Amino acid sequence: MLTLASKLKRDEGGKAGRTPSGTSDSTQRVSIRDRLLIKEVAELEANLPSTCKVNFPDVNKLHSFQLAVSPDEGYYQSGKFQFEIDVPEAYNMVPPKVKCLTRIWHPNITETGEICLSLLREHSIDGTGWAPTRTLKDVVWGLNSLFTDLLNFDDPLNIDAAEHHLRDKEDFRNKVQDFIKNYAR
């Protein structure tokens, strides 16, 4: 899967076999981000929650992938929610950009896919935001937890969903199930 890792090994081994002009056979340098991602993707795949699956549409672009979360408990059980994760060149100094591709009725995710998860914030007042010590594994586990223990009705991004839950929990559950039936299968 990690074909970028094999490219790195080829490039490292190719240093001895340079062309007469002094350049290696590789036309591109591998960025620090990509070197970090090789290690982090391997760690992520080894520690992926059972409710998550990652998909790399292009195995040579570890910085752009999709995550599917299929909660096995709670309001969102039986749904399949797709996220798009893009890791910027300045990673690990800045967090990945994450968007929910599945339309959802959730207090911490808007219907247009914006996500309220403190570790995705570059600057956070409470100190729980992004830090260079965080990894992709933290991001995936955080997104997975938005459907269980990090589900937060007290600090919502989607205020309508949070107020709906406060007014009528059963009707909220029914609306969530309607969204799952129509958008998250």
C-alpha positions as CSV (number, residue, x, y, z in Angstrom):
1,M,0.0,0.0,0.0
2,L,2.8,2.4,0.9
3,T,4.2,2.9,-2.6
4,L,5.5,6.3,-1.5
5,A,7.7,4.4,1.0
6,S,9.2,2.3,-1.8
7,K,9.8,5.5,-3.8
8,L,11.7,6.9,-0.9
9,K,13.9,3.8,-0.6
10,R,14.5,3.9,-4.4
11,D,15.5,7.6,-4.1
12,E,17.8,6.9,-1.1
13,G,19.4,4.0,-3.0
14,G,19.5,6.1,-6.2
15,K,21.8,8.7,-4.7
16,A,24.8,6.4,-5.5
17,G,23.6,6.1,-9.1
18,R,23.3,9.7,-10.1
19,T,23.4,10.8,-13.7
20,P,26.4,12.6,-15.1
21,S,24.8,16.0,-14.5
22,G,24.7,15.2,-10.7
23,T,20.9,14.9,-10.4
24,S,19.1,11.8,-9.3
25,D,16.6,9.9,-11.4
26,S,13.8,11.2,-9.3
27,T,12.4,14.5,-10.6
28,Q,10.7,15.5,-7.3
29,R,11.9,15.8,-3.8
30,V,9.9,14.1,-1.1
31,S,8.6,16.7,1.4
32,I,8.8,16.5,5.2
33,R,5.0,16.1,5.3
34,D,5.2,13.0,3.0
35,R,8.0,11.5,5.1
36,L,5.8,12.0,8.2
37,L,2.8,10.6,6.5
38,I,4.5,7.3,5.6
39,K,5.1,6.6,9.3
40,E,1.7,7.9,10.4
41,V,-0.3,6.0,7.8
42,A,1.3,2.8,8.8
43,E,0.6,3.5,12.5
44,L,-3.0,4.5,11.6
45,E,-3.7,1.4,9.7
46,A,-2.3,-0.7,12.5
47,N,-4.5,1.1,15.1
48,L,-7.7,1.9,13.1
49,P,-11.0,1.7,15.1
50,S,-13.2,-1.2,14.1
51,T,-15.8,1.2,13.0
52,C,-13.5,3.0,10.6
53,K,-12.0,2.4,7.1
54,V,-9.5,4.5,5.2
55,N,-9.3,4.7,1.5
56,F,-6.5,6.2,-0.5
57,P,-7.7,6.9,-4.0
58,D,-4.1,7.5,-5.1
59,V,-1.6,5.5,-3.0
60,N,1.1,8.0,-4.1
61,K,-0.8,10.8,-2.4
62,L,-1.0,9.9,1.2
63,H,-1.9,13.5,2.0
64,S,-5.4,13.1,0.5
65,F,-7.6,10.3,1.6
66,Q,-11.1,9.4,2.7
67,L,-12.4,8.0,6.0
68,A,-15.6,6.0,6.4
69,V,-17.1,5.9,9.9
70,S,-19.8,3.3,10.6
71,P,-20.9,3.8,14.3
72,D,-21.9,0.6,16.0
73,E,-23.8,2.3,18.9
74,G,-25.8,5.5,19.7
75,Y,-27.9,7.8,17.5
76,Y,-25.8,7.2,14.4
77,Q,-25.7,3.4,14.5
78,S,-26.3,1.8,11.1
79,G,-25.1,4.9,9.2
80,K,-22.0,5.2,7.1
81,F,-20.4,8.7,7.1
82,Q,-17.7,9.7,4.7
83,F,-15.0,12.3,5.5
84,E,-12.4,13.8,3.2
85,I,-9.1,14.5,4.8
86,D,-6.5,16.7,3.2
87,V,-3.1,17.1,4.8
88,P,-1.6,20.5,3.9
89,E,2.1,21.0,3.0
90,A,2.7,22.7,6.4
91,Y,1.7,19.6,8.3
92,N,2.4,18.8,11.2
93,M,2.6,22.5,12.2
94,V,-1.0,22.9,11.0
95,P,-3.9,20.4,11.3
96,P,-5.4,18.4,8.4
97,K,-8.4,19.9,6.7
98,V,-11.4,17.7,7.2
99,K,-14.9,17.8,5.6
100,C,-17.9,15.5,6.1
101,L,-19.1,14.4,2.7
102,T,-22.3,12.8,4.0
103,R,-25.3,15.0,4.8
104,I,-25.9,14.5,8.5
105,W,-28.1,15.9,11.4
106,H,-25.5,16.3,14.1
107,P,-24.8,19.1,16.6
108,N,-21.1,19.2,15.8
109,I,-21.2,18.8,12.0
110,T,-23.1,21.1,9.7
111,E,-25.2,19.9,6.9
112,T,-22.6,21.3,4.5
113,G,-19.8,19.3,6.2
114,E,-18.0,21.7,8.5
115,I,-16.8,20.0,11.6
116,C,-16.4,21.2,15.2
117,L,-13.7,19.2,16.8
118,S,-11.2,21.0,19.0
119,L,-8.1,19.1,17.8
120,L,-8.8,20.3,14.2
121,R,-8.4,23.9,15.4
122,E,-5.1,25.5,14.7
123,H,-5.6,27.8,17.7
124,S,-7.7,26.9,20.7
125,I,-8.4,28.9,23.8
126,D,-8.7,25.8,26.0
127,G,-5.4,24.3,24.8
128,T,-7.0,21.2,23.3
129,G,-6.4,22.3,19.7
130,W,-3.9,21.1,17.2
131,A,-0.3,20.6,18.3
132,P,2.7,19.2,16.3
133,T,2.7,16.2,18.6
134,R,-0.7,15.1,17.3
135,T,-1.0,12.6,14.4
136,L,-3.5,11.3,11.9
137,K,-4.4,8.6,14.3
138,D,-5.6,11.3,16.7
139,V,-7.7,12.9,14.0
140,V,-9.4,9.6,13.0
141,W,-10.1,8.6,16.6
142,G,-11.5,12.1,17.2
143,L,-13.8,11.9,14.2
144,N,-14.9,8.4,15.2
145,S,-15.7,9.7,18.7
146,L,-17.9,12.5,17.4
147,F,-20.5,9.8,17.1
148,T,-20.2,8.6,20.7
149,D,-18.3,10.1,23.6
150,L,-17.4,13.5,21.9
151,L,-21.0,14.1,20.7
152,N,-21.5,17.6,22.3
153,F,-24.9,19.2,22.5
154,D,-23.6,22.0,24.9
155,D,-21.1,23.6,22.4
156,P,-22.8,23.0,19.0
157,L,-21.8,24.1,15.5
158,N,-25.2,23.1,14.2
159,I,-27.4,24.9,16.8
160,D,-30.6,23.7,15.2
161,A,-29.6,20.1,15.8
162,A,-28.6,20.7,19.4
163,E,-31.8,22.6,20.2
164,H,-33.9,19.9,18.5
165,H,-32.3,17.3,20.8
166,L,-33.0,19.5,23.8
167,R,-36.7,19.9,22.8
168,D,-37.5,16.4,21.8
169,K,-34.9,13.6,22.0
170,E,-37.2,11.0,20.3
171,D,-37.9,13.3,17.4
172,F,-34.2,14.1,17.1
173,R,-33.5,10.3,16.9
174,N,-36.1,10.0,14.2
175,K,-34.6,12.8,12.2
176,V,-31.1,11.3,12.5
177,Q,-32.5,8.0,11.3
178,D,-34.2,9.8,8.3
179,F,-30.9,11.4,7.4
180,I,-29.2,8.0,7.6
181,K,-31.8,6.4,5.5
182,N,-31.6,9.1,2.8
183,Y,-27.9,10.0,2.8
184,A,-25.7,7.6,4.9
185,R,-26.2,4.1,3.5
